[in-house]
Amino acid sequence: MLVEMSDSDLVTRIAAGHGEAEGEVCRRMAPRIRLYGLRHLRSTSAADDLVQQVLLTVIEALRAGRLRESDKLAPFVLGTCRMTVLDLHRRGNRQEQLLSEFGGMLVPSPPSQPGFDTELLARCVQSLKERERSVVVMTFYDDQTAADAAESLGISEANLRVIRHRAIKQLRACMGAAA
């Protein structure tokens, strides 16, 4: 029964609060809006978004009774499409302008690294006992897990972690004393 109604009758029913009429307007206008979006936005996802935006705007306007001439529904929808697409283009252009103008400021600067004396570290590592040096090299330089390093050295993982902890403590002391 709603399929046979004119656009003017649908507009009147929507203003009176009939939800079925809103569904019929959406069914009739969505394909037209999508075609407009495909032609002017050249993207299926953007065209689908346009359908949603325009239908929301149109339904809200019809509920509020802002369409003065109820027989002009199709031109109203087309005008809403046109204004929405213009707004999307304007917003995109503005974003591009802002990015080109201020984009360099948005890139975070790399965090400053404290000065690091690699020669001193090498001397400190060389001052470690052979087993401690092997644990440090295997776990930090070779990037082995505690389980793999422990298996290679023939010790338990717990023992490896204790050796590594003590070696790091000695390295900190050596680096701090020389600084």
Phi, psi and chi 1 to 4 in degrees:
 res  aa     phi    psi   chi1   chi2   chi3   chi4
   1 MET       -  -36.2   75.3 -174.2  117.1      -
   2 LEU   -72.7  -26.6  -69.5  175.8      -      -
   3 VAL   -62.2  -32.9  176.3      -      -      -
   4 GLU   -83.9   -8.9  -60.4  165.2   -2.9      -
   5 MET   -74.2  151.0  -67.6 -176.6  113.3      -
   6 SER   -79.9  164.2   67.5      -      -      -
   7 ASP   -59.4  -37.8  -71.7  -11.1      -      -
   8 SER   -62.1  -43.0  178.2      -      -      -
   9 ASP   -66.7  -37.6  -67.8  -23.5      -      -
  10 LEU   -63.9  -42.7  -72.2  172.5      -      -
  11 VAL   -59.9  -43.4  169.2      -      -      -
  12 THR   -64.4  -42.3  -54.0      -      -      -
  13 ARG   -67.4  -37.4  -71.1 -173.1   62.5  132.0
  14 ILE   -64.5  -42.6  -69.9  171.6      -      -
  15 ALA   -62.5  -28.6      -      -      -      -
  16 ALA   -83.9   -5.5      -      -      -      -
  17 GLY    98.1   20.4      -      -      -      -
  18 HIS   -88.8  113.3  -65.8  -77.9      -      -
  19 GLY   -68.0  -30.1      -      -      -      -
  20 GLU   -63.8  -34.4  -52.6   86.4   34.1      -
  21 ALA   -67.1  -35.1      -      -      -      -
  22 GLU   -62.7  -43.3  -67.9  174.4    1.4      -
  23 GLY   -60.6  -40.0      -      -      -      -
  24 GLU   -67.0  -39.5 -179.6   60.7   22.1      -
  25 VAL   -63.1  -42.8  166.3      -      -      -
  26 CYS   -61.8  -44.1  -68.2      -      -      -
  27 ARG   -61.8  -39.7 -170.5 -170.1   65.9   72.1
  28 ARG   -75.1  -40.1  -73.5 -176.5 -170.1 -178.7
  29 MET   -92.0  -24.1  -64.5  -61.3  161.4      -
  30 ALA   -57.0  -45.4      -      -      -      -
  31 PRO   -63.0  -37.1  -21.7   31.3      -      -
  32 ARG   -66.0  -43.6  -63.8  178.1 -171.7 -179.5
  33 ILE   -64.3  -40.7  -61.5  167.5      -      -
  34 ARG   -64.3  -42.1 -171.1  164.9 -167.1  -74.8
  35 LEU   -62.3  -41.4  -76.4  174.2      -      -
  36 TYR   -60.6  -44.1 -173.4   92.1      -      -
  37 GLY   -64.5  -41.7      -      -      -      -
  38 LEU   -63.2  -39.1  -71.4  171.0      -      -
  39 ARG   -70.4  -40.5  176.3  167.4  -70.9  156.2
  40 HIS   -98.5  -20.8  -66.9  -80.7      -      -
  41 LEU  -108.3  -20.5  -62.0  173.7      -      -
  42 ARG    56.7   37.2  -68.0 -177.7  165.2   75.8
  43 SER  -152.4  130.6  163.9      -      -      -
  44 THR   -66.6  -39.8   55.1      -      -      -
  45 SER   -68.1  -38.5   61.2      -      -      -
  46 ALA   -67.2  -36.9      -      -      -      -
  47 ALA   -66.5  -39.4      -      -      -      -
  48 ASP   -65.4  -39.1  -68.3  -21.2      -      -
  49 ASP   -64.7  -38.8  -70.4  -16.8      -      -
  50 LEU   -62.0  -41.5  179.4   71.1      -      -
  51 VAL   -56.6  -47.2  170.1      -      -      -
  52 GLN   -62.5  -47.5  -64.1  -63.9  -43.3      -
  53 GLN   -63.2  -46.3  -72.5  176.6  -48.5      -
  54 VAL   -67.2  -43.7  169.3      -      -      -
  55 LEU   -63.2  -39.1  -74.0  175.5      -      -
  56 LEU   -61.4  -46.5  -81.4  172.3      -      -
  57 THR   -63.1  -45.0  -55.8      -      -      -
  58 VAL   -64.9  -46.9  167.0      -      -      -
  59 ILE   -62.7  -42.0  -65.0  -63.0      -      -
  60 GLU   -62.2  -40.9  -72.7  173.1   -3.1      -
  61 ALA   -66.2  -40.7      -      -      -      -
  62 LEU   -68.3  -38.7  -65.6  177.7      -      -
  63 ARG   -62.2  -37.8  -74.9  176.8 -177.6  167.6
  64 ALA   -82.1   -5.2      -      -      -      -
  65 GLY    72.8   30.9      -      -      -      -
  66 ARG   -85.2   -5.0  -70.3 -166.5  -57.1 -104.3
  67 LEU   -87.7  111.1 -178.3   60.2      -      -
  68 ARG   -69.7  -42.1  -69.5 -174.8 -153.9  111.2
  69 GLU  -111.0  106.7  -60.2  176.5   39.7      -
  70 SER   -65.8  -18.4   59.4      -      -      -
  71 ASP   -85.5    0.9   59.0  -30.6      -      -
  72 LYS  -106.7   36.1  -56.3  -75.6 -175.8 -177.8
  73 LEU   -62.9  -48.8  178.0   62.0      -      -
  74 ALA   -61.2  -46.4      -      -      -      -
  75 PRO   -63.7  -32.7  -22.8   31.7      -      -
  76 PHE   -64.7  -43.1  178.8   70.2      -      -
  77 VAL   -65.6  -42.8  170.8      -      -      -
  78 LEU   -62.2  -42.8  178.3   64.0      -      -
  79 GLY   -63.2  -38.8      -      -      -      -
  80 THR   -65.0  -39.6  -55.2      -      -      -
  81 CYS   -59.8  -48.7  -73.9      -      -      -
  82 ARG   -59.1  -46.8 -171.9  177.1  -56.3  117.3
  83 MET   -67.7  -36.7  -64.5  -51.4  -65.9      -
  84 THR   -67.4  -42.6  -55.4      -      -      -
  85 VAL   -65.6  -42.4  167.4      -      -      -
  86 LEU   -60.1  -41.3  -75.2  173.0      -      -
  87 ASP   -64.6  -40.1 -174.7   48.6      -      -
  88 LEU   -63.0  -43.7  -70.8  171.0      -      -
  89 HIS   -64.9  -43.3  -74.2  -55.2      -      -
  90 ARG   -61.3  -43.8 -155.2  175.6    8.9 -120.8
  91 ARG   -64.1  -42.8 -171.8  177.9  -50.5  143.1
  92 GLY   -63.5  -43.0      -      -      -      -
  93 ASN   -63.3  -39.8  -69.8  -20.8      -      -
  94 ARG   -65.7  -41.7  179.1   70.9  177.3  145.7
  95 GLN   -62.8  -43.0  -73.7  175.0  -13.3      -
  96 GLU   -62.6  -41.6  -72.8  175.8   17.5      -
  97 GLN   -63.2  -45.3  176.9 -169.0    2.9      -
  98 LEU   -64.6  -40.5  -72.2  171.5      -      -
  99 LEU   -65.3  -41.6  -83.4  174.5      -      -
 100 SER   -68.7  -32.7   66.2      -      -      -
 101 GLU   -80.2  -43.4 -170.0  173.5  -24.8      -
 102 PHE  -117.0    3.8  -59.8  108.7      -      -
 103 GLY   -59.3  -34.8      -      -      -      -
 104 GLY   -63.6  -28.9      -      -      -      -
 105 MET   -78.6  -17.4  -69.8 -170.2  -76.4      -
 106 LEU   -80.6  -20.8  -63.8  174.8      -      -
 107 VAL   -77.0  119.8  177.5      -      -      -
 108 PRO   -68.9  143.1   23.4  -29.7      -      -
 109 SER   -78.3  146.0   58.1      -      -      -
 110 PRO   -63.9  144.3   19.1  -25.5      -      -
 111 PRO   -64.1  142.3   20.5  -27.9      -      -
 112 SER   -73.7  134.1   61.3      -      -      -
 113 GLN   -96.4  134.5  -63.0  -71.2  -26.5      -
 114 PRO   -66.1  151.9   22.7  -30.2      -      -
 115 GLY   -58.4  138.1      -      -      -      -
 116 PHE  -132.6  121.9 -166.1   69.1      -      -
 117 ASP   -90.7   98.8 -171.6   -1.3      -      -
 118 THR   -70.9  -31.5   54.9      -      -      -
 119 GLU   -65.4  -40.7  -68.7  177.9   18.0      -
 120 LEU   -64.3  -41.7  174.9   61.5      -      -
 121 LEU   -61.3  -41.9  177.8   61.3      -      -
 122 ALA   -62.3  -41.5      -      -      -      -
 123 ARG   -65.1  -39.2  -76.1 -165.5  -52.5  -92.3
 124 CYS   -66.1  -41.1  -70.3      -      -      -
 125 VAL   -64.7  -39.7  169.1      -      -      -
 126 GLN   -65.7  -26.1  -72.8  -58.7  -40.7      -
 127 SER   -78.2  -11.9   70.5      -      -      -
 128 LEU   -71.5  156.6  -67.0  172.9      -      -
 129 LYS   -65.9  158.6  -65.8  178.7 -174.7  170.5
 130 GLU   -55.5  -45.8  179.3   63.9   33.4      -
 131 ARG   -65.9  -43.4 -169.3  162.8   87.0  167.8
 132 GLU   -65.1  -41.5  -66.6  168.0  -16.9      -
 133 ARG   -63.0  -41.6 -174.8  172.5   46.7 -114.3
 134 SER   -62.3  -42.6  -63.0      -      -      -
 135 VAL   -63.6  -46.1  167.7      -      -      -
 136 VAL   -62.4  -46.3  167.9      -      -      -
 137 VAL   -64.8  -43.9  168.2      -      -      -
 138 MET   -66.8  -39.6  -69.1  173.5   98.0      -
 139 THR   -85.2  -30.4   55.9      -      -      -
 140 PHE  -102.1  -44.9  -70.0  104.2      -      -
 141 TYR   -81.4  -49.4 -178.4   72.2      -      -
 142 ASP   -81.2   -9.4  -66.3  -20.0      -      -
 143 ASP    59.2   39.0 -138.7   10.1      -      -
 144 GLN   -86.5  151.4  -70.3 -174.8   13.6      -
 145 THR   -73.1  163.3   64.3      -      -      -
 146 ALA   -60.8  -37.9      -      -      -      -
 147 ALA   -65.4  -44.1      -      -      -      -
 148 ASP   -66.3  -44.4  -67.0  -20.7      -      -
 149 ALA   -64.7  -41.4      -      -      -      -
 150 ALA   -63.3  -40.9      -      -      -      -
 151 GLU   -64.7  -41.5 -174.5  179.1  -32.3      -
 152 SER   -62.4  -37.3  -63.0      -      -      -
 153 LEU   -89.1   -9.2  -65.4  171.9      -      -
 154 GLY    73.6   33.6      -      -      -      -
 155 ILE  -127.8  170.3   58.2  176.0      -      -
 156 SER   -80.3  159.2   68.7      -      -      -
 157 GLU   -61.2  -40.2  -77.1 -174.6   61.5      -
 158 ALA   -62.5  -42.9      -      -      -      -
 159 ASN   -63.9  -39.6 -168.1   13.4      -      -
 160 LEU   -61.7  -42.9 -179.5  118.5      -      -
 161 ARG   -65.3  -37.0  -75.1 -167.5  -65.9  -88.8
 162 VAL   -65.7  -46.4  169.1      -      -      -
 163 ILE   -60.4  -44.5  -65.6  169.3      -      -
 164 ARG   -63.4  -43.3 -177.3  175.4   54.2 -161.5
 165 HIS   -59.4  -45.9  174.2   75.2      -      -
 166 ARG   -67.8  -36.2  -70.4  178.7 -178.7  160.8
 167 ALA   -66.8  -41.4      -      -      -      -
 168 ILE   -65.1  -39.1  -68.9  170.7      -      -
 169 LYS   -61.3  -43.5 -174.0  176.2  178.8 -178.4
 170 GLN   -64.9  -39.9  -70.5  175.7   10.5      -
 171 LEU   -64.3  -42.5  -72.5  173.9      -      -
 172 ARG   -60.4  -44.2  -77.1 -169.2 -178.3  125.3
 173 ALA   -63.7  -42.4      -      -      -      -
 174 CYS   -64.7  -44.7  179.1      -      -      -
 175 MET   -68.0  -38.5  -64.2  -71.3  -70.6      -
 176 GLY   -72.3  -36.2      -      -      -      -
 177 ALA   -70.2  -34.6      -      -      -      -
 178 ALA   -81.3  -18.9      -      -      -      -
 179 ALA   -83.0      -      -      -      -      -
